Amino acid sequence: MQLSELQAIYSMPFFDLISRARSVYLEHWSGNEVQLCTLLSIKTGGCSEDCGYCAQSARYSTGVKAEKLMGTAEVMEVAQRAKENGSTRFCMGAAWKGVREGDARFNQVLETIREVSQLGMEVCVTLGHLSLSEAQKLKEAGVKAYNHNIDTSPDHYPNIVSTHTFEDRLSTIRSVQEAGMDVCCGGIIGMGETEEDRLKMLQVLTQFDPLPESVPINCLMPMPGTPLSEQPPVDIFQLVRLIATTRIAIPSAKVRLSAGRTRMSREGQALAFFAGANSIFYGDKLLTAKNPGTNSDLALFEELDLVPQKPNCESSACSV
């Protein structure tokens, strides 16, 4: 999609925009279903990267301590609880630059994936940079989707990260797609970018082939000690405009309300769901950031007559 097309959609009168997005949404999705995803940090802190938004970078004094990789049994306990609480996707994230085939930690992650994939939830991981070889191993172990956000526009990216390039992100995404996994890819808004930067980010996503299976839209949670710790909250109407534009541009994708929901009102979240969001991270923590608790989410769902989506994965990864 051309940037000019996205700009024309984004700048529509607000109610016209969300009405159009709602119409597109209803053509592709059931009107009352929302995907519930649980995100677990299986390796926290000590990351060598310098992403300006991240409390897990070893380069900043954020109070987040480096921890060792969680064992399979520990992860399985959390995954089982997530399933019991209604999650249909379980995502595991590790704070490191990337993984390498043959590395003991990577082998341990593969074993954990094999076990989690037997619980009947979709398995998603975010492990940093991958080559095709590692991506194929993850696919074979039972991963349905790989999360690797592009974060922001190509123009703004060097202002956020210097230890890798925007092209590095795209290279990993190409490996994921070639291996046959779904791509879960979006970004973070509220990092000092312009609204045009957000649309340039979306433009990149619309050029993926195949298109992203899901698009997480994160609002920055300013973490003390990081370079972006003083950024103001994202305007709710700008967020809803971006969600609506994303829904129109990529109709078949799950659009995920990700980090930042603790700073949104119930009414703001309802507006986002109306405009096309149909996935959330579910549980009281996202890696190192706070998230609304399961009880508050279930109460909101009841108010809005929303129900969880069923998992969508291959029989080998949803055997229960």
N, C-alpha and C positions, 0 to 999 in steps of 0.2 A: 504494500500500500504506500502511496506517495505521502510525503509529509504534508503537502497542501491539502490532501483529502482528510487526513487526520485533524488538521487544524480547523477545517471547515466543520467537521463533526463536533469537535470539542467546543467550538465557539457558538454552537446553536443556542437559541434561548433555552434556559435551564430545563423548564418543564417539557419542552419539545424534545430535548436530548434524552431525558430519562424515560419519556414515553416511548421514543423510538427504540431505546436500548431494551426496555421491557418487552416490546413486541418481538425483537430479535431473540431475546432470551426464551420466550415462550414457544418460539418455533423450534427450538433445539433441546429444551429441558423441561422437566416437570416443574410446575410453578411453585411447589412447596417443599422441594428437597434441597438439603444442604449437606455437603460432604463434611464429615468430622474427621480431622487429622490430629494425631498426637505426635509431637516432636520431642525427641529425647537427645540430649547431648551425651554421647557415649565416650567422648574424649574432650574434656573442658580445659581451656586455658593453655598458655605456653606457645601460642601460634607464632611463627616467624614472620608472618605477613604484617603489613602496616595499614590495613583497611581502617580508615579514619573513624568509622562508626562502631568498631568492634571492641568490646571490653575484654575479649579473649586474646588480643594481641600482646605478646611479650614485650613490646616496645613501649607500652603505656602503663602507668601506675593506676590501675583501676580497682585493685582489691580482689580481683579474680585470681585464684591460685591454680597453678597447673596441676592437673590430675591425670592419673594413668588411665589407660583404656579400660572401660568397664568389661567385666567378664560376661560370658554368654548367659550364665544363670541369673546375674543381676539384671541384664537387659530383659530377659524373658519374664521376670516378675513384673516389670513395668509394662511390658507389652501385653501381658495377660490382663492386668488391671485396665489398660486402655481399651481392650476389647470389651471387657465387662461394662465399662462406662459408655460404650456405644461408638467408639472410634472405628472407622473402616479403613483408614490408612495410618500406618505407623512409619514415621520418618526418623532415621538415626543420623545425627550429625557429629562430625569429628573436627576439632580445631587443629588442623595442620595444613600445610601447603598443598599436599596431594598424597597419593598412594602409589606404591610400586609393587609390581608382581613379584612374588617370592619373599617379600618382607613379612616378618612374623606377625606384625600388627595387622597387616592386610589379610593374612590367612585367618587370623582370629575373627576379624570382621566378617569374612566370608562364612565361617562356621556359624556365627551369630545370625546372619541373614538366613541361612538354611533352616535354622530352628524357628525363627520368627515367622518365616513364610508358611509354616505348618499351622499357624493359628487362624487362618482364614481372613486375614487383613491384607490389603495391598501393602507392599513393602517399598519404601522410598528411602534413599540415602543421599547424604551430601557430604562428600569426603574430599573436596578440593579438586585439583587438576587430575585428569585421567588421560592415558593413552588408550588406543583401541584395545590393546591386550587386556588392560585392567577392566575396561568397560565390559568386555566379553565375559570375563570371570564373574563380574557382578550379575550380569544377565543370567548366566548359568546357575548362579546360587539362588536366584529367585527374586531379584529386584525388578519391580515393574517400572518405577520412575526414578530418575536421577534429578535432584535439585541442584541447579547451578545458575544462580541469578546473574544477570549482567549489570545489576545495580542501578545504572544511570545511563545517560547518553554517552556515545563515544567521545564527544567533546569535553564533557565534564569529568569523565572517568579519571584522568590523570590528577585531578584535584582531590580525589578520594583515596586512591591507591597508587603507590609507586613501585611496589615489589613484584608486580606482574602487570601485563598489559590487557587492554580490552580484547585484543586478538587472542591472547591466551585463553580467555573465557570462551570465546567462540570455538577455539580448537577443541576444548573439552566437550562442548556441546555436539560438535560434529562426530566425535568418537562415540558419544552416548547414542546418537541417532544411528550411526553405522552398526552399532552392536544390537540394535533393535529394542532399546529401552525407550519409554516415553520421556520426554523432556519437560521438566517442571522448571520454568524460568520466568522471572519477573524482575522486580527491582525494589528500590527503597526511595521514597520521596521525603523531602524535608531536609536534604543535605546541602542546602544552599544553591540548588539548581533552579533554573527557570522553568516555567510551565512548558516552554518549547523543548527544553531538555527532556522532559517527561515524555513528550510526544515523539521525540527522536528515539528514545529508548523503545517505545512501543513500535515505532516503525521498524526497528531492527527485528523485533519479535515477529512481526508480520511477514518477514522475509525468510523465516525458517522453513525448511522443507524436510519433513512434515512440520506443521505448525505445533507450537507447544501444547501439550496435553493439559497443562494447568499453568496459570499465571498468578503467582503470589504478588500482591501489592502490599508492601510494608511501609508503614509510616515510621520514620526514625524515632527510636527511643533513645534520647540523648543519655549516654553513659558517662558518669563522672570519670575524669582522667583521660578521656579520648578527645581528639581535636574537634569533634563536633558536639561537645557536651553542652554548648550554649545555644544550640539551634532552637528556634521557636516551634510550637506545634504546627502541624499542617492544617490549613483551612479545610473544614469539612466539605464545603461545596466544591473546592478544587479536587478533593479526593473523590467525591461522587462523580464529578465530571470525568475524571480519569477512568474510573470503574466503568461508567457508561460507554465511554469511547472504546475501551478495551473489549467490552462485550460486543459492540457493533463490529469492531475490526477483526476479532477472533471469536466468532459465534460458538464454535464447538469446544472451546477451552473452559475448564473450571477456572473461575476468577476467584482467587482466595484472599479474603481479608486476613492479613497476617499480623505482623508486629504492629503495635500501636493501638489495639482495640481498648486498652485500659484508659486511653485518653479520649475515647469516643463515647458519646451519650448513647443510651438505648435507641433514641430517636434517630441519631446519626447512623447507627448500624442498620436500623430498619430501612432507612433511605438507601443505603448501600446495597442491601439485599434486593430492594425493588429495582435498582438500576442495573442489576445483573450479577452481583457477587453470589456465588453458590458454594462456597467452601470456606472453612475456618480452621485455624489451629485451636485445638480443644484441650483444655487443661490449664493449670495455674502457672505454668512456666514455659517460656520459649527460650531454649538454650540458657541464657543468663538474664533474660528480661521477663518481667511480670506479664501475666495474661489473665483475662477474666477466668474465674473458677468454673468448673463444670456445672455447679448448681445455678449460677447466674446465667450461663448460656442456655441451660435447659428451660429456665423460667422465661427467658426472652423468646425462645423457640415456641413455647406454649402460647405466649401472648400473640405471636405472629403466625401461629398455625403452621409452623415449619416442622419437617421431619427429616431424619438422617437419610442420606443416600446409601444404597447398598454398595458393597465393594464391587469393583469391576476389574477382575484380574483373571489370568489363565488358571485352569484347573490345578496345575501343578503348584501354584502359589496360593491357592485358596482351597486347600484340600479338606478343611473342616467345615 
